[in-house]
């Protein structure tokens, strides 16, 4: 199915979850914040939240340093 991730077109499998997408992108789920259709997706629910055709996802990575 077609979704948008950080303003870019992306293909995801049917019934993919937010957690599946994070894994597919090779990101560490501990260090990302996810917004799905302008709503924060709580980390503890990433494995439950199913993506749908046309969803818009913003993923922000957390970076430490000084």
Buried (B, 14 or more C-beta within 10 A) or exposed (E): BEBEBEEEEBEBEEEBBBBBBBBBEEBEEEEBEBEBEEEEBEBEEBEEBEBEEEBEBBBEEEEEEE
